[in-house]
Amino acid sequence: MRRLLFVLLIAAYSSVSVAGEPMKPQRIASLNLCLDALLLKLVEPARINSLTYLSGNPQFSPFAKQAQQFYLNRGLAEDLVPRNPDLVLAGDFGAGDTKVLLTQLGFRVETLSLPRTLADISVHLRRFGELTDSEIAAEKMVRELETQLARLDAHSSKPIPAFWYASNSYVVGADTLENELMTRAGFHNLALDKHISGFAQLDLEDLILAQPQVIIVEASDVQAFSLAQEYVNHPALRKNNMQIIKLPATLSVCIAPIAVDVIENLIQQKNALIH
């Protein structure tokens, strides 16, 4: 108990400047896989205190080898309290009890909403930069993203009808980042014709009747046992000459830092199908 109180006193003292304003965080911990990615891209390694354990798993993380160099937490307060982080970053969902407990113990916990649109990504990156005192690096990433998106838009072509298909027979509709990505890559999302917003289930018969030329699936959905896997292998798809584009799992987990990479991957696979 005395040791815990000592840690909390040190945390409170070290995270506030003489003027009462938060100092530049030196021990940043993350409770979110997507925020892990931004920490690794934008913040000096010496200031990274802890990442989530998922970051060290190559199945979910394109930066697993890099993440394994850091202490990996499982989203529990007992993982982080002894490490005395001066900033804990979290997403909207997950680790809810941990966020509440750490806040009650006096730790600085900041929640960042993950982007739902490409426009949100710039706002998200700039907010991340402000919180972690990495504004220059974050702004550079924003400018690179916007420049690359403008370049991709300059090479538009006739859209190809397609669905973005997820686990358990869900398709992706309007008001999603996935819809924007496939649209930017030159696909027409047939879910919009069905007035689908967000995610909605679509059975195989309705999918075939919509006559998509392409079905986009995430590799993680195909690798796991799911309806997405069964549908991808269904003979009806081959009979109707539908092409499957498999998006690498590590590209689809956290899109914000690599949105352009995802779009370019989709464009490359699309071009390979039509040539």
C-alpha positions as CSV (number, residue, x, y, z in Angstrom):
1,M,0.0,0.0,0.0
2,R,2.8,2.4,0.9
3,R,4.5,1.6,-2.4
4,L,1.3,2.4,-4.4
5,L,0.9,5.7,-2.6
6,F,4.5,6.6,-3.3
7,V,4.0,5.8,-7.0
8,L,0.9,7.9,-7.1
9,L,2.6,10.9,-5.4
10,I,5.5,10.7,-7.8
11,A,3.1,10.5,-10.8
12,A,1.1,13.6,-9.6
13,Y,4.3,15.6,-9.0
14,S,6.1,14.6,-12.2
15,S,3.1,15.3,-14.6
16,V,2.6,18.9,-13.6
17,S,4.8,21.8,-14.3
18,V,5.5,24.7,-11.9
19,A,2.8,26.7,-13.6
20,G,0.3,23.9,-13.1
21,E,0.2,23.0,-16.8
22,P,0.9,19.4,-18.0
23,M,4.5,18.9,-19.0
24,K,5.7,17.2,-22.1
25,P,4.7,13.5,-21.5
26,Q,7.8,11.3,-21.0
27,R,6.2,8.0,-20.2
28,I,3.3,7.4,-22.6
29,A,1.2,4.2,-22.4
30,S,-1.5,3.0,-24.8
31,L,-4.6,0.9,-24.3
32,N,-5.5,0.8,-28.0
33,L,-3.9,-1.0,-30.9
34,C,-4.4,1.8,-33.3
35,L,-2.9,4.4,-30.9
36,D,0.0,2.0,-30.5
37,A,0.7,2.5,-34.3
38,L,0.7,6.2,-34.0
39,L,3.0,6.2,-31.0
40,L,5.5,4.1,-32.9
41,K,5.3,6.4,-36.0
42,L,5.2,9.8,-34.3
43,V,6.8,9.6,-30.8
44,E,10.4,9.0,-29.9
45,P,10.9,5.5,-28.5
46,A,12.4,6.9,-25.2
47,R,9.0,8.4,-24.4
48,I,6.9,5.2,-25.0
49,N,6.2,3.5,-21.7
50,S,3.9,0.7,-22.8
51,L,1.9,-0.7,-25.8
52,T,-1.0,-3.2,-25.9
53,Y,-0.1,-6.9,-26.3
54,L,-1.9,-7.1,-29.6
55,S,0.8,-4.9,-31.1
56,G,3.3,-7.7,-30.6
57,N,1.1,-10.2,-32.6
58,P,2.0,-10.3,-36.3
59,Q,-1.5,-11.5,-37.1
60,F,-2.9,-8.1,-36.1
61,S,0.0,-5.8,-36.3
62,P,2.2,-4.8,-39.2
63,F,4.7,-3.4,-36.7
64,A,4.9,-6.4,-34.3
65,K,8.6,-6.7,-34.4
66,Q,9.0,-3.1,-33.5
67,A,6.4,-3.3,-30.8
68,Q,8.0,-6.3,-29.1
69,Q,10.8,-4.0,-28.0
70,F,8.5,-2.3,-25.5
71,Y,6.6,-3.5,-22.4
72,L,3.2,-4.9,-23.6
73,N,0.2,-4.5,-21.4
74,R,-3.1,-6.4,-21.4
75,G,-5.3,-3.4,-20.7
76,L,-5.2,-3.9,-17.0
77,A,-4.5,-1.2,-14.4
78,E,-2.1,-3.5,-12.5
79,D,0.0,-3.6,-15.7
80,L,0.4,0.2,-15.8
81,V,0.3,1.5,-12.3
82,P,3.8,0.2,-11.4
83,R,5.2,1.7,-14.6
84,N,3.9,5.2,-13.6
85,P,2.9,6.5,-17.0
86,D,2.4,10.3,-17.2
87,L,-0.1,9.9,-20.1
88,V,-2.4,7.0,-20.9
89,L,-4.0,7.0,-24.3
90,A,-7.2,5.1,-24.9
91,G,-9.9,4.6,-27.6
92,D,-13.7,5.0,-27.2
93,F,-14.2,1.2,-26.8
94,G,-12.4,-1.3,-24.6
95,A,-10.6,-1.1,-21.3
96,G,-13.4,0.9,-19.8
97,D,-12.9,-0.3,-16.2
98,T,-9.1,0.4,-16.6
99,K,-9.7,3.9,-17.8
100,V,-12.0,4.7,-14.8
101,L,-9.7,3.1,-12.3
102,L,-6.5,4.9,-13.6
103,T,-8.4,8.2,-13.6
104,Q,-9.5,7.6,-10.0
105,L,-5.9,6.9,-9.0
106,G,-4.8,10.2,-10.4
107,F,-3.3,9.2,-13.7
108,R,-3.8,11.3,-16.8
109,V,-6.1,9.3,-19.2
110,E,-7.0,10.8,-22.6
111,T,-9.6,9.2,-24.9
112,L,-9.3,9.7,-28.6
113,S,-12.2,8.8,-30.9
114,L,-11.0,6.7,-33.8
115,P,-11.7,8.2,-37.3
116,R,-14.8,7.2,-39.2
117,T,-14.0,9.1,-42.4
118,L,-10.8,10.2,-44.2
119,A,-11.5,13.8,-43.1
120,D,-11.5,12.5,-39.5
121,I,-8.0,11.1,-39.9
122,S,-6.4,14.6,-40.1
123,V,-8.3,15.8,-37.0
124,H,-7.4,12.6,-35.2
125,L,-3.7,12.9,-36.1
126,R,-3.5,16.6,-35.0
127,R,-5.2,15.8,-31.7
128,F,-2.8,12.9,-31.1
129,G,0.1,15.3,-31.8
130,E,-1.2,17.8,-29.3
131,L,-1.6,15.2,-26.5
132,T,1.8,13.7,-27.1
133,D,3.7,16.9,-27.8
134,S,4.5,15.6,-31.3
135,E,2.7,18.2,-33.3
136,I,5.4,18.6,-36.0
137,A,5.5,14.9,-36.8
138,A,1.7,14.7,-36.8
139,E,1.3,17.7,-39.1
140,K,3.9,16.2,-41.5
141,M,1.8,12.9,-41.6
142,V,-1.4,14.9,-42.2
143,R,0.2,16.8,-45.1
144,E,1.6,13.6,-46.6
145,L,-1.8,12.0,-46.4
146,E,-3.6,14.9,-48.0
147,T,-1.0,15.1,-50.8
148,Q,-1.2,11.4,-51.5
149,L,-5.1,11.5,-51.5
150,A,-5.1,14.3,-54.0
151,R,-2.7,12.4,-56.2
152,L,-4.9,9.3,-56.2
153,D,-8.0,11.4,-57.0
154,A,-6.3,12.7,-60.1
155,H,-6.2,9.2,-61.5
156,S,-9.9,8.4,-61.4
157,S,-11.5,5.7,-63.5
158,K,-14.9,4.1,-64.1
159,P,-16.1,2.6,-60.8
160,I,-16.3,-1.2,-60.5
161,P,-19.4,-2.5,-58.7
162,A,-18.3,-4.2,-55.5
163,F,-19.1,-5.1,-51.9
164,W,-16.8,-4.8,-48.9
165,Y,-17.7,-8.0,-47.1
166,A,-16.9,-8.7,-43.4
167,S,-17.4,-11.5,-40.9
168,N,-20.8,-13.1,-40.4
169,S,-22.2,-11.9,-43.7
170,Y,-21.9,-8.1,-43.0
171,V,-21.4,-5.6,-45.7
172,V,-20.1,-2.1,-45.3
173,G,-22.3,0.8,-46.2
174,A,-22.3,4.6,-46.0
175,D,-20.8,6.6,-43.2
176,T,-17.8,4.2,-42.8
177,L,-14.1,4.6,-43.5
178,E,-14.2,1.4,-45.5
179,N,-16.7,2.9,-47.9
180,E,-14.5,5.9,-48.5
181,L,-11.5,3.8,-49.1
182,M,-13.1,1.6,-51.7
183,T,-14.7,4.6,-53.4
184,R,-11.3,6.4,-53.6
185,A,-9.8,3.2,-55.0
186,G,-12.3,3.2,-57.9
187,F,-15.1,0.9,-56.7
188,H,-18.8,1.6,-56.5
189,N,-20.2,0.3,-53.2
190,L,-23.4,-1.6,-54.0
191,A,-24.4,-1.4,-50.4
192,L,-25.2,2.3,-51.1
193,D,-27.8,1.2,-53.7
194,K,-29.5,-0.7,-50.9
195,H,-29.4,2.3,-48.7
196,I,-27.2,0.6,-46.1
197,S,-25.5,2.8,-43.6
198,G,-22.8,1.5,-41.3
199,F,-22.7,-2.3,-41.2
200,A,-25.6,-4.6,-42.1
201,Q,-26.1,-8.2,-42.8
202,L,-26.7,-9.3,-46.4
203,D,-27.4,-12.9,-47.3
204,L,-25.7,-14.7,-50.1
205,E,-28.8,-14.7,-52.4
206,D,-29.1,-10.9,-52.2
207,L,-25.4,-10.4,-52.7
208,I,-25.5,-12.4,-55.9
209,L,-28.6,-10.7,-57.2
210,A,-26.8,-7.3,-56.8
211,Q,-24.2,-8.6,-59.4
212,P,-21.0,-7.3,-57.9
213,Q,-17.9,-7.7,-60.1
214,V,-15.7,-7.7,-57.0
215,I,-16.0,-8.7,-53.3
216,I,-13.4,-7.1,-51.0
217,V,-12.7,-9.2,-47.9
218,E,-10.2,-8.8,-45.1
219,A,-7.7,-11.6,-44.8
220,S,-8.3,-12.0,-41.1
221,D,-12.0,-12.8,-41.8
222,V,-11.0,-15.4,-44.4
223,Q,-8.4,-17.0,-42.2
224,A,-10.8,-17.4,-39.3
225,F,-13.9,-19.7,-39.4
226,S,-16.7,-17.4,-40.4
227,L,-19.5,-16.9,-42.9
228,A,-17.1,-14.6,-44.8
229,Q,-14.8,-17.6,-45.3
230,E,-17.7,-19.8,-46.4
231,Y,-19.0,-17.2,-48.8
232,V,-15.6,-16.5,-50.4
233,N,-15.4,-20.2,-51.2
234,H,-19.0,-20.6,-52.3
235,P,-19.3,-22.1,-55.8
236,A,-22.1,-19.6,-56.6
237,L,-19.5,-16.8,-56.6
238,R,-17.3,-18.6,-59.1
239,K,-20.3,-19.4,-61.3
240,N,-21.2,-15.7,-61.5
241,N,-17.6,-14.7,-62.2
242,M,-17.2,-12.6,-59.1
243,Q,-13.6,-11.7,-58.3
244,I,-12.3,-11.7,-54.7
245,I,-9.9,-9.1,-53.4
246,K,-8.3,-10.0,-50.1
247,L,-7.0,-7.1,-48.2
248,P,-4.0,-8.1,-45.9
249,A,-5.1,-8.3,-42.3
250,T,-2.3,-6.0,-41.1
251,L,-3.5,-3.3,-43.5
252,S,-7.2,-3.4,-42.3
253,V,-6.8,-3.4,-38.5
254,C,-5.8,0.2,-38.0
255,I,-6.3,2.2,-41.1
256,A,-5.6,5.8,-39.9
257,P,-1.8,5.8,-40.2
258,I,-1.8,3.8,-43.5
259,A,-5.0,4.9,-45.3
260,V,-3.2,5.6,-48.5
261,D,-1.4,2.2,-48.4
262,V,-4.8,0.5,-48.2
263,I,-6.2,2.5,-51.1
264,E,-3.1,1.8,-53.2
265,N,-3.3,-1.9,-52.4
266,L,-7.0,-2.0,-53.5
267,I,-6.0,-0.1,-56.7
268,Q,-3.2,-2.6,-57.5
269,Q,-5.4,-5.6,-57.0
270,K,-8.3,-4.0,-59.0
271,N,-5.9,-3.3,-61.9
272,A,-4.6,-6.8,-61.8
273,L,-8.1,-8.1,-62.2
274,I,-9.1,-6.0,-65.1
275,H,-5.9,-6.3,-67.1
